[in-house]
Amino acid sequence: MQQEEEPAASAPTNEKEEDNAAEGSGRSKECPICVMMREGGCEKPFNSFMDCGVQAEKGEGNYQDCVALFESMRLCMQKSPAVFGEVLRDVEDLAKSNTEYPPTPEQPAAPAS
């Protein structure tokens, strides 16, 4: 597995610059998931997982390569159930209903309940 976590570590600097620009325009400063990940101590595993997904989406990698990074993020999240309890329950529910991402045409995404 490749270790490309360095670009992810520099991402918050860019986000802060964007936050300052957004602050002046009255728009939301930062995505709620990003804030939650940072506050729960899982920002680095989250950024690594997201970077992997972006690379796969661009055809520069495979979604399967992101599974280990997702697991690392999930384990981090389990250390802070007060912050991530609801999200972890949602992840468990999703895992029970859909085992492949993105869903193949033969396997449509499970309808929201």
C-alpha positions in Angstrom: 0.0 0.0 0.0 1.3 3.5 -0.8 1.9 6.0 1.9 0.6 9.3 0.6 -0.5 10.8 3.8 1.7 13.9 3.6 -0.6 15.8 1.2 -3.5 15.1 3.5 -1.6 16.6 6.4 -1.3 19.9 4.5 -4.9 20.0 3.5 -6.1 21.8 6.7 -3.8 24.8 5.9 -5.7 25.2 2.6 -9.0 24.7 4.3 -8.2 27.4 6.8 -7.4 29.8 4.0 -10.7 28.8 2.4 -12.4 29.2 5.8 -11.2 32.8 6.1 -12.5 33.6 2.6 -15.8 31.9 3.4 -16.1 33.7 6.7 -16.2 37.0 5.0 -19.0 35.9 2.6 -21.2 34.5 5.4 -21.0 30.9 4.1 -20.3 27.9 6.4 -16.6 27.7 7.3 -16.0 24.0 7.2 -17.9 20.7 6.6 -19.4 19.2 9.8 -17.8 15.8 9.1 -14.3 17.5 8.9 -14.9 19.3 12.2 -16.2 16.1 13.9 -13.2 14.1 12.6 -10.7 16.7 13.9 -12.5 17.1 17.3 -12.6 13.3 17.7 -8.9 12.9 16.9 -9.4 11.1 13.6 -8.5 13.8 11.1 -5.4 12.1 9.7 -7.1 8.7 9.0 -10.1 10.5 7.6 -8.0 12.6 5.2 -6.1 9.5 4.1 -9.3 7.6 3.4 -10.8 10.6 1.5 -7.6 11.0 -0.6 -7.8 7.4 -1.5 -11.4 7.7 -2.6 -10.6 10.8 -4.7 -7.8 9.0 -6.4 -10.0 6.0 -7.1 -12.7 8.3 -8.5 -10.2 9.8 -10.9 -9.1 6.3 -12.0 -5.7 6.7 -10.3 -6.4 3.9 -7.9 -8.9 1.3 -6.9 -11.7 1.6 -4.3 -10.6 -1.7 -2.9 -7.3 0.0 -1.9 -9.3 2.2 0.4 -10.7 -0.6 2.6 -7.7 -0.8 4.9 -7.7 3.0 5.3 -11.5 3.0 6.1 -10.8 0.3 8.7 -8.1 2.4 10.2 -10.5 5.4 10.4 -13.2 3.2 11.9 -10.9 1.9 14.6 -9.9 5.5 15.4 -13.6 6.5 15.6 -14.3 3.6 18.0 -11.9 5.2 20.5 -14.3 8.2 20.8 -17.9 6.8 21.0 -19.2 10.0 22.5 -18.2 11.8 19.3 -18.7 9.1 16.7 -21.3 6.7 18.2 -24.1 7.7 15.9 -21.9 7.6 12.8 -20.5 4.2 13.7 -24.1 2.8 14.0 -24.9 4.2 10.6 -21.7 2.6 9.2 -22.7 -0.8 10.7 -26.2 -0.5 9.2 -24.8 0.4 5.8 -22.3 -2.5 5.9 -25.2 -4.9 6.5 -27.1 -3.7 3.5 -24.4 -3.0 0.9 -21.1 -4.7 0.6 -19.7 -3.0 -2.5 -19.0 0.6 -3.4 -19.8 1.9 -5.7 -22.7 -0.4 -6.2 -22.6 -2.4 -9.4 -25.5 -2.0 -11.9 -26.8 -5.4 -10.8 -26.7 -4.3 -7.1 -28.4 -1.0 -6.7 -27.8 0.9 -3.5 -30.1 0.0 -0.6 -33.1 2.3 -0.3 -33.1 4.6 2.7 -35.3 3.4 5.5 
